[in-house]
Amino acid sequence: MLYPMMLLGLLGLGIPVVIHLINRRRMKPQVLATLRFLDPQDVTNAFAPVPRDWIQLLLRLLLLSIFVLLMARLTKPSAEVGPRTVALVLDNSMSMRRFCPDGKTTLFESHRGRILQLVRGMRTGDCFSFTLVGDNVFASTGFTSDRTSLEQAVTNAWVSDGGGRCLYTTVEENLRELRSRRALNMALLVFSDQQAQNYRAQFDQPALAPLLDGTSIQPVFVLDPVTNGANAEMCSAEFQPARTYPGSGSKVSATFQNGSDTQMAVTVSLYNGLSLVESRACNVASGETVQAEMRNIFDSPVDTAWKVSLSEDAFNADNDQYTTVRMLKTREVLLVTGPRYPVPEGAVIGDTGADLLACAINPVQAMGLEDSGANIRVTRVGFSALERKALSLYTTVILYGVQELPSAEMVQDLEMYARNGGGLYLIPDASNNPSLFNETFAKVLDGFRLGGLREPKSPAALDTREKSLTDPLLVSLLRGEWGTVNDIFVSRYFDATQLGKARPALKTADGDTLLAMVTLGKGHVCVQTHSWSIQETTMPRALPFVSVVHALLGRLAVPEGEVSDGRMDHMRVGDYHRLVLPLDFRGSSNVVVQGPRRYAFDMPADAAVVTLKDMFVAGAYRVAHTSPTKVVKDRWVAVNRAQGESGQVVMSTEQLSKLCGGKGNVALPSDRLDGLFQPRRELFPWLLLLLFLALTAETLGSVFLRRKKVTHGSTI
């Protein structure tokens, strides 16, 4: 029986008897003259309570007894197994990709096929549920008798590159669901490789015993053998540098480990898509960790995705690592000089501040040498030729010694250029009129104003306190990472009377602003209060000069909302990753990530960041715009497998039994599941029929007795 406690209801059979005696028809005794001289005790016995309508009483007791037995859900032996209630749990963690002893079928494929056999063998009255779980619950049908929906769910089951962090929690939830159903033949079948790390928190305690006590649930952890052979694991692989320019090279550093007990011959291969680029072979001792390096020259200006793979072994799922390379855009700088700085003809390098600046940007070009692989190029023109230049072709526009422009429309063009993501670098010299400078560039200065020219008696040193600056652009300079700053002085500079929304990036020791950054729309404006003339500052003679110039140009070339450096777009399966996208992705309602699987993520309007999550298949994913007419630069994301799935530490039969409170036969191979249930059936239909007959008989008896009493009363 399923509910033995219900038999306590049989104790209530005495209640109808008591009620029947209480409700019997009482007669008032009349003392007759002939009985006056009898013993009083004899009188009492003469009128002792005698039950009336005893047939009706027996029918009521029978009805109550059958009802109690019906609630207890009695069972009986049967020729075949009765209706089954089974919860099927399939682990889809990466470790399920290990091969079975045949060397052809993975453990996941074998278990999925066995579950399909169970589903297709469902009989009338069976109720199954199917759950696909790993680091997340990927599919759950709930308990159903619909064989078609179950078969479809099992057929669509897939194996991930993650772990099994949610496996134990899912086992608990299924046991609670089975416990609430109280069926006759109940079982929980967990199809997994039973990695110990998935049960680590409950390793030494009978955590499932409270859920199994008082139930007929049969827990079974399917434990099938897998191939144990030599295995090497690819631990990491990444290009250094991860960002480079077309025509430049980068090397990929791959780290892998031999986790087997024997020496292995391992081949490391670098793939670009499906194309093999380079391979290297080496012998790896048992337990040894090896690092291999391979170089590549990047000719294409687009971002690319790469795979570093090991040769086949006993467990191929941990042989691959994915990485990406970000191609930096060749920067075009337009250097516009004032009337005092004529454009030199040929490769004449002068000593003016404009000449020194051009040389710091690209010395090879300044000397007239051929530099086909230059990452930054300078186009130098006079201020009168500015209106004939298309500003959109340049990443940065430098105005050196310019205090007025050919036309008012030119100022508007510069403003729109900056607001759309361009970079402006304004460098006045000692001959400029600060009032005219402020009036000309008021629309791009955003409240910043130059004051009078200052010439301190002693050259001003730099303020090396990082907390005094609100813009961290030149923090590396102040820390001495680019060279010493002790010999850098400024002898002549303009005073900054108003900062507006500008952020100081460099100051003198007296607190005067030497360099300030202004954010204007999507672009940046850099204002310098001194020129690069050697008469005004010693910076051009100092070692950090080139680094400072390139740091400034690097900031100005990156629109607001994008990043020029930082962590590459690499993530582990199941993690969250904030992907910073270029400006041409904006305006899309969502972003499509296409690779081994397809994902779509919402992107807020005018946002530059989209959050990637719930990606459980490793691979190289291309980030695409949803608009079919919008052309954007390829952006790639490398999603790599979960760690800790290469080791093979499996729960033993004793440990699984202890987990269930010492219950035996909890670990079985998949080919021994057919004899899991005892051939028993419930007596529910027969008891229900008997209950109906007893209820009918009691009703007919009550009607008959009522009519008899009425007839007897009328006769009297």
N, C-alpha and C positions, 0 to 999 in steps of 0.2 A: 504494500500500500504506500501511497505517496504522502498522506497526511495522517500518520498514526495517532497524533494527539487528538484528532477528531473523535476517536473512540470514547473519549471521556464523556461525550454527549449521551452515551447509553445510560449514564447515571441518572439522566433525567427521565427515564421510563417510569419512575415511581410517581412523578408529578401527576400524570393522567389518572392513576389509581386513586390518589388522595382526592383529586378534584371530583372523581366519579363518586366516591363515598360521601363527600361533603354535600354534593348536589342531589343525593338520593331523596326520594319523597319520604318525609317523616310523617308518622301517624301519632296522634295524641292518644296515649293509653287511657282506656276506660276501665275502672275497677268494677268488676261484676260481683254480685252478692255471693256467688258460688266460689269466688276466688279470695274472699276476705281472709279466710283462715289458712291460706297457703304461705309458705316461706317467702319473704321479699326477694331473696336471691333468685328463686325460681322465676319470679316475675321479670327480673332483669334479663335473664337468659332467654326468656320468651320473646323479648323485643330486641335482641342483639342485632347489629348492623349486618345486613346481608346484601352483597352487591347485586344490583339490578342491571339488566341489559349487558350481560357479560360478553356477548358476542361482539357488540359494538366496541366495548373496551378493548378486547383483543385485537380488533381491526386497527384501532387507533395506536395501540402499542406496536403493532407490526408496521404501520405507516411511519411512525417515528424511528423505529429501528432501521428501516430501509433508508430513510433520509440520512441518518447518521453514517451508515455504511457508504452511501453515495458521496457524502462529503469527504470521507476518508480515502476515496478513490482506490478501491481494492484492485489488485492485479492477480493474474493467474498465468501459469505456464502456457505457452502457445507453440504451435508448430513452426511459426516464423516470427521474425522481429516485428514488433508493432511500430506505430508512428514514431519517427525520430526527430529530435530537435537538436541541431548541430550548429555550432559557431565555428566557422572556418577562418583562420587568420594566416595570411601569407606575408612573409617578410620579404621586402624588396630592397634591402640594403645591398651595397656593393659586394659584400663578401659572398652573397648568393650566386655570384658569377663563377665560383669555383666549379671545376669539372667533376662530373661523376666518374666512377671507376672506368667507364667505357671510353673516357677521353674525348667524347664528342658532345655530350649533352651537359649543359650547366645544371647546377642544383636547382636554380629557379625554374628552368624549363621542366625539369623532372617533377617538381612539386606542383607546378601549375597544371601539368597533365594529369597528375593523380587527383587533384581537386576537381578537374573536369569530369573524371570518371565517377567521382562521388556524386556530383551534381546531376549528371546524366542518369545515374542509378536511383534517383529519388522516386519513392512510391507515394501512393495516395495517403495523405495525412502527414507526410514529412514536412518539416519547416526548417530551412537552412538560412544562415546569414554568411556573408563574405566580406572580409575587411582586408584591404591592401595597406600595409603600414611599413614605415621606415623611420626617417627623421620626422615624418608627418603622417597623418592619416590621409591617404590619397584616394581611397574609394571605400564606401561602406553601403551595403545594400539594406541593412536591417533584416530582421527575420521575415521571410516570405516563402510561400509555396510555389511562386512563379518560377518554374525551371528556366524559362527563356531569358528572363532578366538576370538570373544568377549566372547562367552560362555566358551571357554577353559580358558581364562584369569580369568574370574569370578570364575570358579570352582577351579582353583589353588590358589585362594586368601587365605592367612593365617593371623593369628593374632599374633602380636609380644608381647614382654614384655617391649617395650619401650613406649614413649609418642607420642604426636601428634604435634611436633614442626613445621613440614612442612605442616600442614593441611591448614592454612590460605593462605600461599604462593601458594599452589596448587589451591585453590579456585580462587585467582586472575589470575593465568595463564590460567585457563580454561575459565574464563570470557573474557579475551583478545582474546582467540582463537575463542570463539563464536561470539564476536563482529566483528571480521574480516570476518566471514562467511556470515552474513546477510541473514539467512534463515527465513522462515515464522514462523514455530513453534519451537522456541528455548527454552531450559531450562537447568538449572544447578541443579542437584540433589546431595546434600551432605548427605551421610548416615553416621551419627556419633552420639555419645551420647552428642555432643555439649558441651564438658567441657569448662568452662569459661577461664581456663588457656591457651587454644589454641588460644583465641582471645584477650588475655590480652592487647596487645599493641594497639589494635583498639577498646577497650572496650567502650569508650565514644565518638566516632566520626563515622560519616557515611562514612567509608573508602571505601566501595564498590559502593557507589552512582555514582562517576564519570565514572565507567565502565558500569553502567546500563543506564545512561542517553542517550536518543535518540535511544534506542534499544527496541526490543520486547522480550528480554531475561527474562524468568521467573525464579528467584532464589528460590530454595526450600531447606530448612534445615530440613531434616527428623528427627523428634523428637518423639521417641517412649518411653513409660514408661518402667522402670526397677524395679527390686525388691529392696526395701529399708528395710534391716534388720540389725540385730546386726553383727558387723564386727570387728575383731581384726587383726591388721597388724603386721607382723614380720619385725622389723626394721633392725636388724643386728644379725649376728652370726659368731663367729670366735673362733678357738682354741687358747689357751694360755698355753704353748708356741706353736707356729705354726710349729716349727721344733723340733723334738725330736728323740731319739734313740730307736731301738727295745728293747722291755722289759720295756720301760718307759711309764709314763702316762701323759695325758694332759687333760685339762678341756675346754669345749666349753661354752662360755658365750653368751646366746641368749637374746636379748632385743625385747620386743613386747609391743604393745599399744592397748588399747580398745578405738576405735574411736566412739563407739555408745553411746546412751543415757541411756543404762541400764547395769547392772552388767552381766558379762559373765563367764561361766565355760569353761576354756580353757585348752587343753591338749597339751603340748609341747613334740615332739618326735624327737629322733635322729636316722637317717638312714645312714647306710653304703651301698650304692647302693640301693637295694630293701629290705635289711634286717633291721628290727627294732632292735635297740640296747638298747634304754632306753626311757621311757616316764615319764612325770610328769604332774600332774593335779593341777590347782589352779584357784581360783576365782579372777576376775579382775574387779575392780569398773570402772564406767564410766569415761573415760579420763585418767585412770591410766596407767602408764608405769611400766612394771615389767621386772626384769632381772632374768633369770633362769640359773643354772649351772649344767652341767652333765659331769662326768669323763669317761675316757676310757683308757684302757691299750693297747698299740700297740705291737703286737707280730710279725707282718710281717715287713720285711725290705724295702718294696716298698711303694711309695707314695700312698695316698688314698684320695678319694673325699667323702664328707659327705653332707647330707641335714638335715637341722633343719626345722621342719614343725609344723604348728598349726593345730588344729582340724578344721573340715569344718564349715564354717559360710556363711553369705550372699554373700561374695565375696572371693572366694578361690584363686584368682590369686595373692594376696599379702600375702599368708600364708607361703611361702617357702623362705629360704635363703640357699645358697650353700657356702661351705668352703672346704679348702684342708689342708692336713697335710703333711709336707715334712719330710721324714725319713732320718736322717743323717747316713752316713756310719761309722761303727765302725772303728776307726783309729788304724792301726798297725804301731808301731814305732820300728825301728831297731836302737839300741844304740850300736855303735861300739867304744870301748875304746882302748887307746894306751897301750904300755907295762907297764906303771906305774900303771895301774888300772886293776888288775886281776878281772875276773868275780867271784863274791862271790857265794859260794855254799849255797843253801837254802835261808832262809829269814834273812840273816845277813845284817843289815843296817850299813854301815860305815859312816865315816865323810868326805870322799873325795868329790870333786865336782861332779864326775860321780854318786856317790851314792845319793847325795842330789838331783841331777837332776832326777834320776829314781824315787825317792820318790815323787818329785813334780808332775811328770807325772801321776803316779798311786800309791798312798800310800798304798792302800789295797793290791795290788799285791806285792809291795815291802816288806810288812810285812808278806807275805806268806798266807794271808787269801783268802778264796774262794770268787770270785767276778764274778759270771756268767753274771751279767748285766753290766759289765764294758763297757764304751763307748770308751775307749782307752787302748790298751795293749802294753807292752814293751817287746821286745826280746833283751836281752843283750848278745853280743858276743865280743871276742877279734878281733883285726884287722886282724889277720892271718886267721880267719874263714869267712871273708867278701866275699871272692871269691866263697864260697860254698853256698851263700844265693841268692835266686831269688829276685831281687830288686823290681820286679813288684808286689810282694805281700804286699808291705809296702807303706803307704802313705807318710812317712817321714823317712829319714836316717840321724842319728846324728853321726858325727865323732868327738869324744871327745879326745883331746890330741893326735890325729893322724897327723903325718907330712909326712908319706910316706906310699905307698900301696904295696901289694905283687907283683903287676905286672903293666905294662903300660896298658894292656888291661882293668884292673880294673878301671882306670881313664876314659877310653872311655865309659865303662859301666855306670859310674856315670854321665857322661855328657849326654848320651842318655836318662838315667833315668830322669834327670832334664828337658831336652828338651821336653819330652813326657808328662810332667805334674807332675812329682814327686817333693818332697821338700827335699833339702839338708841343713843341719845345721852344720856348721863348727865351732868348739870351740877349739882353740889352748890353751895350758897351758904354764906356765913360762919356762918349760924345752924344749919346741920346738924351732927349728932353723927357724927363719922367712924366710931365703933364701930358705931352703929346702921346707918349707911349700908353698911358692909362686911358686916354680918350680913344685911341685907335683900337685897342684890344679889350675894351670894357666888356663886350659881350661874351668873351671867352675866359676872362679873369674871375668872374663870379664873385666880385667884391674885393678882390686883391688889388692893392694900390701901392705903387712905388713912390718913395719920397725923395729927398735930396741925396746927392752923392756924398758918401762919407769916406774920409781918408784919415784913419787913426794914426797917431804919432808912432805907435808900434804896431806892426802887422798883427792882425787878429788870428789867434789859433782856433782850432775847431773844438766845439763842445763834444766831448766823447761820452756824455751821459745819455744812455739810451732812453731813459724816462723823460727827458726833455723834449723828445720828438713824438709827434702823433702819427707819423707815417714811417713804417719800418724799412723803407726802401734801401737805405744805406747803412743798415745795422752792421753788415759784414765789414764795411769800411771802418766804423768806429771800434770794432773789436780787433782790428789789426789783421783780419784774415787775408786782405789783399796787399798787405805791406804796412809799414809803420806810418802813423799819422802825425808823428811828432815834428816832422819837417814840412808840414803843409800849413801855409799861412795865406791870409787874404789881406791885401794892403789897400784895396779900393773896392767899394761896393755901394749899392743903393740901399737906403733905409726902406723897410717895409712898414708904411704907416698904417695900413689896414690889411688884415689877413682874409677877411670875409669867410668863405667856406674852405679856404686853402689849408692844407695840413703841412706844417713844417717838416722837412725831411733832412735838413742840415742847418746847423746854427754855429755861430761863433761862440767862443767861451763867454762873451758878454751877453749872449742871448739874442743877438741879431740874426734874422732869418737870411740864410744864403740860398736855400732851395726850398720850394714849396710845390705840393701836388694838389691839383684841382680835378675833381671828377665832374665831367660835363656830359650828361646823358650816358651813353655807352662807352665814351672815350675818356681820355685823360689829357690834362694840360699841365706841363711842367714849367714853372717860372723860376728863372735863376736871377739873382740880384747882382751878379758880377759876370764878367766875360771870362774866356779862357786865355786871355792875354797873359804873357809871362810878367808883364808890368803890374798886373793886378793880383795874381795869385801864383803860388809856387806849385800848384797841383799838376800842370802839364809836365813838370820836371820830376814828379814823384812816381814811384812804382804803381800806386793804385789808380793812376789816371785812366788807363784803358779799361780797367774793371769797372770804374765808376761810370764811364760813358756807356759801356755795353749794358750795365744794370739799368741805367735810365732808359735806353732804347728798348730793352726787354720789357720793362713795365709799360711803356707807351705803346708797344706793338700789340699788347693783349687787351682786348675790349673788356669793359666792366662785366663781371659775371662769368668770365672764363678764367682758367688757371693756366699758368705757363710752366708750372713745375709741381711736384708733389707725387703722391702715390699714383701708380699706373692703374688702369682699369682691370685689376685682377681681383677675383673673389672666389671663395669656397662655396660649394653647393649648400643651399639652405641659408646662407648668410644674407645680410643686407648690404647694399652698396649704393652710395650716392654718386651717380654718374653725371659729370658736368659736360654739357653738350655745347657745340658751337652755336653762334647766333642764328645760323640759317635753319636750326631746328625749331625755333620759337614760332608760336602761332599754331602749333599742332595740338589737337585734343589728346592724342596719345602717341606713344613711341612703340614701334614694333622691334622686337629683338629676335632675330632669325638665326637659327643654328641647327643642332641636332633636334631641337624642339622649337616651337614658335611661342613667344610670349608677347603680350601687349600690356603696357603700363601707362597709367594716366599721367599727364604732364600739365601742371597748372599753366594758365595763360601767362605769357611773357616771363616764364620761369626759365632758368638756365640749368636746373638740376632735376633729374628724375631718379626715383628710388627703385632699384631693382631688388626683387625678393622672390622667394619660393621657386628658385631655379635649382632643380635637383638632378640635372643631367649635365655632365661635364662636356666641355667643347669650346670652340671659338664661335662667338655670336656676333653677327653684324647688326649694328643699330641703324634702323631705317626710319625715314619720315613717312607718315601716313599719306601725305599728299602725293598723288601720282605725277603731278606736274612740277614738283619742287625738286631741284637737283641739289643734293648736299654731299659733302665730303664723307667718305666712309669712316665710321667710328666702330672700333672692335672692342669687345669685352671678352676676357679669358676667364672661363669658369672651370675650376679644377675640383677634383674629387675630394671627398672627406678623408681626413687622416685617421689612422688607427684601424683600418679595415684589412690590412695586409696580414697581421698576425692571426694565428689560428689557435686561439685558446677557447675550447669548447666546454660547455657544462657537461659534467658526467651524469650518468644515470642516478647515482646516489645524491648528487647535489640537486637535481631536478625533483627527486622524490622528497628530499628534505624541504624544498621550497613549497611543496604541497602538503606538508605536515606528516611526512612518512608514508604517504599513500603509495602503494605499489603499482607497478606497470604503468608509469606515467611517461616513460620514454620508449617509443616503439618505432621500428622502421616503417616506411610507407606501405610496404607490401603485407603488413600484418594488421591492417585496419579493418578488414572485412569481418572478423570475429569479435569486434569490439562490444557489441550489444548482446544482451541475453534475450532469448526468444520468449518474451512475456507480453501480455496485452492487459488492458484495463477491463474490469467488469462493468464499466460505466453504462454501456447500452442495455445490458441485462438488468442491472439494478434500476435503471430509469424505467424500463418496461414494467418491472415488478412494482415500482413505486406508483406508476399509473394505475395498475390493476388494484393495488391496495387502496388507493385513493377513491377509485370507482366503487369498490365494494363497500368502503366506509360510508360513502355518500348514499348509495342505495339502501344500506342498512338503516341510516339515520332517517331517510324518507319513510321507509317501511314502518319503523317504530313510531314515528310521529303520527302517521295515519292510524295506526293501531290504537294509540292512546286517545286520539280524537274519537274514533268509533266506540271505544269502550266508555268514554265519558258521556257520549250521547245516549248510549243504551241505559246507563244508570239514571 
